[in-house]
Amino acid sequence: LIAPVRAQEGWGLGRFKLADGTTTFEKAASQAKDAFFVPGSKMMATVRGTSYGTTIVGLWGPGFGYRETIESRGTLAGIYEPGIVVFRFGGTDVVSHGQTGAKMAIPKGAGFRAIPGGLVYWEPNANPKRVTVVDRSFINRATWAAQ
């Protein structure tokens, strides 16, 4: 079993082996105020505020360990698999990829979903007339538009 654990030295990843009952702890974030698994993934996220008004998101995943990857003055709006972090600035959502560092603003009024290879967004959200697929670097890979 694996779970985010808050220990005296901060947040980390706790493991419990069912076979022999042993436990281990891998320290990740000493100053985080919260830690959780990103829904639908094996990735853990940590969140902490700074004294100068920003929010820092850290990500832990199998194969790349733990890194504080994104810092923003926006309002944290969501963290999605595979490491997509969304901050809101007024009415604009800015999407960042926690592993590549790429950022893009989602068009106002659009809907979006993270996908294994990047992101898909459609506009307008309620009655889509255009759909765009971007890769993990947010480079446009395909666009479909209604006639």
C-alpha positions in Angstrom: 0.0 0.0 0.0 1.2 3.5 -0.8 -0.2 6.8 0.7 0.9 10.4 1.2 2.0 10.6 4.9 2.7 13.6 7.1 5.7 12.9 9.3 7.6 15.1 11.7 10.0 16.1 8.8 7.1 16.9 6.4 5.1 15.2 3.7 6.3 12.1 2.0 5.3 8.8 0.5 4.6 6.0 3.0 4.7 2.4 1.9 3.4 -0.7 3.8 4.3 -4.1 2.6 1.5 -6.5 3.1 3.8 -9.6 2.8 5.9 -8.8 5.9 4.3 -5.8 7.6 7.3 -3.5 7.1 6.9 0.3 6.4 9.1 2.8 4.7 9.0 6.6 4.3 10.4 8.6 1.4 10.5 12.3 2.3 9.1 14.6 -0.4 8.1 18.1 0.8 9.1 19.5 4.2 7.0 22.7 3.9 3.8 21.5 2.0 0.5 22.2 3.7 -1.3 19.4 1.8 -0.4 16.3 -0.2 -2.7 13.9 -2.1 -2.8 11.5 -5.0 -3.8 13.1 -8.3 -7.2 11.4 -9.1 -6.8 8.5 -11.6 -3.0 8.3 -11.4 0.0 7.1 -9.4 1.2 10.7 -9.0 1.3 12.5 -5.7 0.9 16.3 -5.6 1.9 18.7 -2.8 0.8 22.3 -2.4 2.3 25.1 -0.3 1.9 28.8 -0.1 4.8 31.3 0.2 5.3 34.4 2.3 5.4 36.4 -0.9 1.9 35.4 -2.2 2.6 32.5 -4.6 1.5 28.9 -4.6 4.0 26.1 -5.3 3.0 22.7 -6.6 5.3 19.7 -6.3 4.8 16.4 -8.1 6.0 12.9 -7.3 5.7 10.1 -9.8 7.2 6.7 -10.4 10.4 7.1 -12.4 11.0 10.8 -11.8 10.8 11.2 -8.0 9.7 14.4 -6.3 10.1 18.0 -7.7 8.5 21.3 -6.9 7.6 22.1 -10.5 5.2 25.1 -10.7 5.0 28.4 -8.9 2.2 30.9 -9.6 0.3 33.9 -8.3 -3.0 32.6 -9.7 -5.7 30.6 -7.8 -5.1 26.9 -8.0 -8.0 25.5 -9.9 -7.0 21.8 -10.3 -4.3 19.2 -10.7 -5.0 16.4 -13.2 -3.2 13.3 -14.5 -0.5 13.3 -16.0 0.8 16.3 -14.0 -1.4 19.0 -15.6 -1.8 22.0 -13.2 -4.4 24.7 -13.7 -4.2 28.2 -12.2 -7.0 30.7 -12.7 -6.2 34.4 -13.3 -9.6 36.2 -13.3 -11.6 34.4 -16.0 -8.6 32.9 -17.7 -7.3 29.3 -17.0 -3.5 28.9 -17.5 -2.5 25.2 -17.9 1.0 24.1 -17.0 2.5 20.7 -17.6 4.4 19.7 -14.4 6.9 17.5 -16.2 7.7 19.6 -19.3 7.2 23.1 -17.8 5.1 24.1 -20.8 2.3 26.6 -20.3 -0.7 27.8 -22.3 -3.8 29.9 -21.7 -7.0 28.1 -22.5 -9.3 30.2 -24.6 -12.0 32.0 -22.5 -15.2 29.9 -22.5 -13.5 26.7 -23.6 -13.7 23.3 -21.9 -10.6 21.0 -21.6 -9.4 17.6 -20.4 -5.9 16.2 -19.8 -5.2 13.2 -22.0 -2.1 10.8 -21.8 -0.4 12.6 -24.7 -1.2 16.2 -23.6 -4.5 18.1 -23.6 -7.7 18.4 -25.7 -9.8 21.6 -25.5 -13.1 22.6 -27.2 -14.8 25.9 -27.7 -17.2 27.1 -26.8 -17.7 24.7 -23.9 -21.5 24.4 -24.1 -21.8 23.9 -27.9 -18.4 23.1 -29.4 -17.6 24.3 -32.8 -13.8 23.7 -32.7 -11.7 21.0 -31.0 -7.9 21.2 -30.6 -5.4 18.6 -29.4 -2.0 19.7 -28.1 0.9 17.5 -27.0 2.8 17.6 -23.6 4.7 20.7 -24.8 1.3 22.3 -25.8 2.2 22.3 -29.5 -0.9 22.0 -31.6 -1.2 18.5 -33.2 -4.7 18.6 -34.6 -7.7 20.9 -34.9 -11.2 20.1 -36.1 -13.7 22.9 -36.8 -17.5 22.7 -37.6 -18.5 23.8 -41.1 
